Amino acid sequence: MQQTQWKTIEQGIQRLREIAVAEIVFSEDINTRNPDLVPCTPVMWRKLVRLGPQEYSSALAIMKQDETEETVLDMTKKLRTYADAVHGPTHARIAALETQVRGLADKMEENHKELKQDILQISAVQPGTSEPQKYEALVDTGAQCTLLPSRHVGEESVSIAGVTGGSQDFTLVEANVSLTRNEWKRHPIVTGPEAPCILGIDFLRNGYFKDPKGFKWAFEIAAVETEGVKQLNTLPGLSENPSAVGLLRVEEQQVPIATSIVHHRQYRTTRDAVIPIHKMIRELESQGVVSKTHSPFNSPIWPVRKSDGEWRLTVDYRALNEVTPPLSAAVPDMLELQYELESKAAKWYATIDIANAFFSIPLAAECRPQFAFTWRGVQYT
């Protein structure tokens, strides 16, 4: 039997009955098939208490006396009586308040730990001073500028906007900044009496810093040591055609089937998109990504111009999505990915942009008709 945790008293009662069912199945001494009539042994009760919330453990521990012979039904009645007492109006309000306070304290502690991990000690010699001052600055790669507090008033004023939409006026000055007190960099900083201590991406791009775990992080261009350089005459497995789609050799994927037929006619498209989209569809057909079909479904093509002037082939499946059961997306946890990278022994990391990856996943034959679209009088899917 799966030892799952329970949170509410009703869940605890259900778990106790499941434990009783296991006793019926595996014990030769039980003469009843009704889990409510099974004697509740101390072993069964201790197992239930271990699976429950910590705040119930003390009360439940004294609820069952070892020498008493009580059935699962008897203990169920005791549990419900306890639930009525615990979840009365006054007690409920107090318990809710205690839970909120504990949650708030845990959240503050968690945020404090995260904040301490991102704080770096730096030194800066600002205008009007001769001795370097120490600051504990928050490392923020999303901040476009570095900020330090100072009463010195610079000549150039700047207005800094935050993520909440508000802005604040500061001044811009030149200061000598160092992370190690060995190497100093002349760098513009935004300053003012109320300025926070933030080490922004503008400073990080000029060098590197070590995080609390001792890792060095470089931003933008960094010198790379080459080892075992070998020139390749050809690129194995790669196509010279940038629009080529590499079809994955994996099992065809099943997706939810629409609950009703959706058929929308093609929109009138802009003249500039006709030739590029026609070329894309022909290329996808030649590569086996799309094929001609006859389907009662149809969704309109919606060409989108990219920033470089090229066109992207998209299909307006909004109406289809409304009649299709939802499919939960597996979104990666970026923090977990970062921790995984840090645990590896590699010195360098690279990223690769896989072109047209969406079209490389094979779709099961029974799922294809609902994705049909029509172009120039021919229906594809």
C-alpha positions in Angstrom: 0.0 0.0 0.0 1.3 3.4 -0.9 2.2 5.4 2.3 0.8 8.8 1.3 0.5 11.7 3.7 -2.9 13.1 4.8 -3.7 16.7 5.8 -7.3 16.8 6.9 -9.2 14.7 9.4 -11.4 13.3 6.7 -8.3 12.3 4.7 -7.0 10.7 7.9 -10.2 8.7 8.4 -9.9 7.5 4.8 -6.2 6.5 5.3 -7.2 4.6 8.5 -9.7 2.6 6.5 -7.1 1.9 3.9 -4.8 0.6 6.6 -7.7 -1.6 7.8 -8.2 -3.0 4.3 -4.6 -4.0 4.2 -5.0 -5.8 7.5 -8.0 -7.7 6.1 -6.0 -8.7 3.0 -2.7 -9.7 4.7 -3.8 -10.9 8.2 -5.2 -14.3 8.9 -6.7 -13.3 12.2 -9.3 -10.8 10.8 -12.7 -12.5 10.5 -14.6 -9.5 8.9 -14.6 -8.0 5.5 -15.8 -4.6 6.8 -12.9 -2.2 7.4 -14.9 -0.3 10.0 -15.2 -3.4 12.2 -11.4 -4.2 12.1 -9.8 -3.8 15.6 -7.6 -0.7 15.5 -4.3 -1.9 16.9 -1.6 0.4 18.3 0.6 -0.4 15.3 -2.1 0.7 12.9 -2.7 3.9 14.9 1.0 4.8 15.1 1.2 4.4 11.4 -1.7 6.8 10.9 -0.1 9.4 13.2 3.2 9.2 11.4 1.4 10.0 8.1 -0.5 13.0 9.5 0.3 16.6 10.1 2.7 17.5 12.9 0.1 19.7 14.6 -2.2 16.7 15.1 0.4 14.3 16.4 0.3 15.1 20.2 -3.5 14.9 20.4 -3.8 11.7 18.3 -1.0 10.0 20.3 -3.1 10.2 23.5 -6.4 9.4 21.7 -5.6 5.7 21.4 -4.8 3.8 24.6 -2.9 0.6 24.1 -5.0 -1.5 26.5 -8.4 -0.5 25.0 -10.0 -2.6 22.3 -11.6 -0.2 19.8 -12.6 -0.7 16.2 -11.7 1.5 13.3 -15.3 2.8 13.5 -14.8 3.8 17.2 -11.6 5.7 16.3 -13.4 7.3 13.3 -16.0 8.8 15.7 -13.2 10.1 18.0 -11.4 11.7 15.0 -14.6 13.5 14.0 -15.3 14.7 17.5 -11.7 16.0 17.6 -12.2 17.7 14.2 -15.4 19.5 15.5 -13.5 20.8 18.5 -10.4 21.9 16.6 -12.2 23.5 13.7 -14.7 25.6 15.8 -15.1 29.3 14.8 -12.7 30.7 17.4 -10.1 27.9 17.1 -10.3 28.1 13.3 -9.5 31.8 13.4 -6.6 31.3 15.8 -5.3 28.4 13.8 -5.5 30.3 10.5 -3.7 33.3 12.1 -0.9 31.0 13.4 -0.6 29.4 10.0 -0.4 32.7 8.3 2.3 33.9 10.8 4.3 30.7 10.3 4.0 31.0 6.5 5.1 34.6 6.6 8.1 33.8 8.8 9.1 31.0 6.5 8.8 33.2 3.5 10.9 35.9 5.1 13.5 33.4 6.1 13.5 32.0 2.6 13.8 35.4 1.0 16.6 36.4 3.4 18.6 33.3 2.4 18.1 34.0 -1.3 19.0 37.7 -0.8 22.2 36.8 1.1 23.3 34.5 -1.7 23.0 37.4 -4.2 24.8 40.0 -2.1 28.4 40.9 -2.9 30.8 43.1 -1.0 32.4 45.8 -3.2 34.6 48.9 -2.5 34.3 52.3 -4.2 36.1 55.6 -4.1 33.5 58.2 -4.9 34.1 61.9 -5.8 34.8 64.0 -2.8 36.4 61.1 -0.8 39.9 59.7 -0.7 39.4 56.5 1.1 37.5 53.5 -0.4 34.2 52.6 1.3 32.8 49.2 1.6 29.3 48.4 0.4 27.2 45.2 0.3 25.6 45.3 -3.1 22.8 43.2 -4.6 24.0 41.5 -7.8 21.2 42.2 -10.3 21.8 41.2 -13.9 18.4 42.8 -14.8 19.5 46.2 -13.7 20.9 48.3 -16.5 23.0 50.5 -14.2 25.0 50.3 -11.0 23.7 52.3 -8.1 25.5 53.3 -4.8 24.3 55.7 -2.1 26.2 59.0 -1.7 25.6 62.5 -0.5 27.8 63.8 -3.4 25.8 65.6 -6.0 26.9 65.0 -9.6 26.4 67.4 -12.5 24.5 65.0 -14.7 21.0 64.1 -13.5 19.3 60.9 -14.5 15.8 59.4 -13.8 15.6 55.7 -13.0 12.4 53.8 -13.7 11.6 50.6 -11.7 9.6 47.6 -12.6 6.6 49.0 -10.8 6.4 51.9 -13.2 7.6 54.6 -10.7 10.7 56.7 -11.3 13.3 58.5 -9.1 15.8 61.2 -9.8 19.5 60.6 -9.1 22.8 61.9 -10.4 25.6 60.2 -12.5 29.2 60.3 -11.3 32.5 58.5 -12.1 33.9 56.4 -9.3 36.7 53.8 -8.9 35.0 50.4 -8.1 36.6 47.2 -7.1 35.4 43.7 -6.1 38.7 42.6 -4.7 40.5 45.8 -3.7 43.3 44.7 -6.0 41.9 45.7 -9.4 40.1 49.0 -9.7 37.8 50.1 -12.5 36.7 53.6 -13.4 33.0 53.2 -13.9 30.0 55.5 -14.0 27.6 54.9 -11.2 24.1 56.3 -10.4 24.1 57.8 -6.9 22.0 59.8 -4.4 21.3 59.8 -0.7 18.4 57.3 -1.1 20.1 55.2 -3.8 20.1 51.4 -3.2 23.3 49.3 -3.5 23.0 47.4 -6.8 25.7 46.0 -9.0 24.2 46.1 -12.4 24.9 44.4 -15.7 26.7 47.5 -17.0 29.6 46.8 -14.5 29.4 43.0 -14.9 29.9 43.3 -18.6 33.3 44.9 -18.0 34.7 41.9 -16.2 33.6 39.1 -14.0 32.7 38.4 -10.4 32.8 35.4 -8.1 29.6 34.2 -6.5 29.4 33.0 -2.8 30.1 29.4 -4.0 33.3 30.5 -5.6 32.1 30.2 -9.3 33.4 32.8 -11.7 30.7 34.3 -14.0 31.7 36.1 -17.2 29.3 38.2 -19.2 29.3 38.8 -23.0 32.8 38.3 -24.5 35.4 36.4 -22.5 38.8 35.0 -23.5 38.5 31.2 -24.2 41.4 28.8 -23.9 41.5 26.4 -26.8 42.6 22.8 -26.4 42.9 20.2 -29.1 41.7 22.4 -31.9 40.8 20.4 -35.0 39.4 21.7 -38.3 36.5 19.8 -39.8 36.2 19.7 -43.6 32.5 18.9 -43.3 29.9 19.3 -40.6 28.5 15.7 -40.0 24.8 15.5 -39.7 24.1 19.1 -40.4 22.3 20.5 -43.4 23.4 23.4 -45.5 19.8 24.5 -45.8 19.0 26.8 -42.9 15.3 26.1 -43.2 15.7 22.3 -43.2 13.8 20.4 -40.5 15.4 17.4 -38.8 12.6 14.9 -38.2 13.0 13.1 -34.8 13.2 9.3 -34.8 10.9 9.0 -31.8 7.5 7.5 -31.1 4.6 9.5 -32.7 3.1 11.9 -30.1 -0.6 11.7 -29.1 -2.4 15.0 -28.4 -5.9 15.6 -27.1 -8.6 15.2 -29.8 -11.0 18.1 -30.4 -14.5 17.6 -29.1 -16.2 19.2 -32.1 -15.3 20.1 -35.7 -13.8 23.6 -36.3 -13.7 24.9 -39.9 -12.6 28.5 -40.5 -11.8 29.8 -44.0 -8.5 31.3 -44.8 -8.0 35.0 -44.1 -7.0 37.5 -46.8 -3.2 37.7 -46.4 -0.9 40.6 -47.2 0.5 40.4 -50.7 4.1 40.5 -49.4 3.6 37.3 -47.5 2.1 35.2 -50.3 5.4 34.1 -52.1 7.4 33.5 -48.9 4.6 31.5 -47.3 4.1 29.5 -50.5 7.8 28.6 -50.6 7.8 27.6 -46.9 4.9 25.2 -47.4 6.5 23.6 -50.5 9.7 23.1 -48.5 7.9 21.6 -45.5 6.0 19.3 -47.9 9.2 18.1 -49.6 10.8 17.4 -46.2 7.8 15.3 -45.1 6.7 17.7 -42.4 3.3 18.5 -43.9 1.2 16.5 -46.4 -1.9 17.0 -48.5 -5.1 15.9 -46.9 -8.9 16.1 -47.0 -10.3 17.0 -43.6 -13.5 18.5 -42.2 -11.3 20.7 -40.0 -9.6 23.8 -41.2 -7.8 26.7 -39.5 -6.5 29.8 -41.3 -2.8 30.6 -41.9 -1.6 33.7 -40.1 1.7 35.0 -41.5 3.9 37.0 -39.1 6.7 39.2 -40.2 9.9 38.7 -38.2 12.2 41.5 -37.1 14.7 40.7 -39.8 12.0 41.1 -42.5 11.5 37.4 -43.1 8.2 35.7 -42.6 7.1 33.1 -40.1 4.5 30.5 -40.9 1.9 30.3 -38.2 -1.6 28.9 -38.1 -4.5 30.4 -36.1 -5.6 27.5 -33.9 -7.4 29.6 -31.3 -10.8 28.3 -32.2 -9.5 24.7 -32.2 -8.0 25.2 -28.8 -11.4 26.2 -27.4 -12.8 22.8 -28.2 -9.7 20.8 -27.3 -9.0 19.4 -23.8 -6.1 21.3 -22.3 -2.6 19.8 -22.3 -0.3 20.8 -19.5 3.0 22.2 -20.6 6.2 20.9 -19.0 7.8 24.2 -18.1 11.4 23.9 -17.0 12.4 25.3 -13.6 15.2 27.8 -14.4 16.6 27.7 -10.9 16.9 23.9 -10.9 18.6 24.1 -14.3 21.1 26.6 -12.9 21.9 24.4 -9.9 22.3 21.4 -12.3 24.8 23.4 -14.4 26.7 24.4 -11.2 27.0 20.7 -10.2 28.7 19.7 -13.4 32.4 19.6 -13.8 32.5 21.4 -17.2 34.5 24.6 -17.6 32.5 26.1 -20.4 28.8 26.1 -21.5 27.3 26.8 -24.9 23.8 27.1 -26.1 22.4 26.0 -29.5 19.4 27.3 -31.3 17.6 24.4 -32.9 15.8 25.8 -35.9 12.2 24.7 -36.7 12.2 22.3 -33.7 8.4 22.5 -33.4 8.0 20.9 -36.8 10.5 18.0 -36.0 8.1 16.2 -33.6 6.1 13.4 -35.4 2.3 13.5 -34.7 0.1 10.4 -34.5 -2.0 9.8 -37.7 -5.3 10.0 -35.8 -4.4 13.4 -34.4 -3.4 15.1 -37.7 -6.8 15.9 -39.3 -7.7 18.5 -36.7 -4.6 20.6 -37.6 -5.6 21.0 -41.3 -5.1 24.3 -43.1 -5.7 25.4 -46.7 -3.3 27.4 -48.9 -3.9 28.3 -52.5 -6.8 25.8 -52.8 -4.9 22.9 -51.4 -5.5 21.5 -47.9 -2.5 20.3 -45.8 -1.9 19.0 -42.3 
